Amino acid sequence: MDGSRTYTTAEIVIGELERLEYARELDSAYGYRELTVKNR
């Protein structure tokens, strides 16, 4: 957002469920690897 002082965000997993898969995938719109959560 214009005028925002926040340049970086963090994604934190507090708990981990065995039935879910946590990964990083490239976001083609922004060029960053983003956290994804999927069923195993």
trRosetta pair geometry for C-beta under 8 A, 3 or more apart (Angstrom, degrees):
i j d omega theta_ij theta_ji phi_ij phi_ji
1 4 4.3 95 67 -37 89 123
4 7 7.8 152 114 -64 98 54
6 9 7.0 48 164 -68 117 81
11 34 7.7 98 -25 -163 155 64
11 35 4.2 -145 129 -8 159 143
13 16 6.1 53 150 -76 127 81
13 22 6.0 -17 -79 -119 155 158
13 35 7.7 -178 -52 -153 100 143
16 20 7.5 -143 -168 67 62 105
16 22 7.1 -82 -127 -12 98 134
17 20 4.6 63 75 13 100 109
18 40 7.7 -50 147 3 58 146
19 39 6.4 -22 153 -144 88 76
19 40 5.8 -136 -169 23 43 105
20 37 5.5 -3 -177 -172 124 95
20 38 6.9 144 -158 75 71 32
20 39 6.4 -58 -107 -103 59 39
20 40 6.6 -160 -114 -26 7 89
21 37 7.2 156 76 -155 49 47
21 38 5.0 -22 58 66 100 86
21 39 7.3 26 10 115 92 12
21 40 5.0 120 -40 -82 102 78
22 35 6.8 -23 -165 -161 91 95
22 36 7.5 154 -155 80 44 51
22 37 5.7 -13 -101 -102 68 76
23 35 7.7 142 81 -153 36 49
23 36 5.2 -22 69 61 84 97
23 38 7.3 -13 19 15 111 108
24 33 4.0 40 165 160 114 113
24 34 6.7 152 -152 68 69 22
24 35 6.3 -39 -98 -91 68 44
24 36 7.1 145 -113 13 17 86
25 33 6.6 158 74 -152 14 73
25 34 6.3 -34 64 60 69 76
25 36 4.9 19 8 -14 115 136
26 31 7.3 -21 -167 -150 95 32
26 32 7.5 169 -144 95 57 22
26 33 5.6 -41 -85 -94 54 67
26 34 7.8 89 -151 13 11 79
27 30 4.8 10 103 43 119 94
27 31 6.9 -43 79 14 78 17
27 32 5.5 0 39 62 111 69
27 33 7.4 170 0 -108 80 15
27 34 4.6 54 -41 -10 117 123
28 31 7.5 34 -150 -71 25 48
30 34 7.9 78 58 -48 123 118
